[in-house]
Amino acid sequence: MPLALFVAALAIGFEQLVQWRYGPMGIIAIVALTVGLKARSTLISGIGAVILVMLLAQSG
């Protein structure tokens, strides 16, 4: 149980970091990437990855 709690806290912290740094589009990209990977859908995960790359390239 403590490991699950730690993982949940880590996920929430990561989500807040992405929200703070990249805004709502960052959250959409992370969700699309995660859902695509879990569903084994290359289209959805690819869309999420492309959005993340565009956000990272824009901030650099």
ABEGO torsion letter per residue (X at the ends): XAAAAAAAAAAAAAAAAAAAAAEAAAAAAAAAAAAAAAAGBAAAAAAAAAAAAAAAAAAX
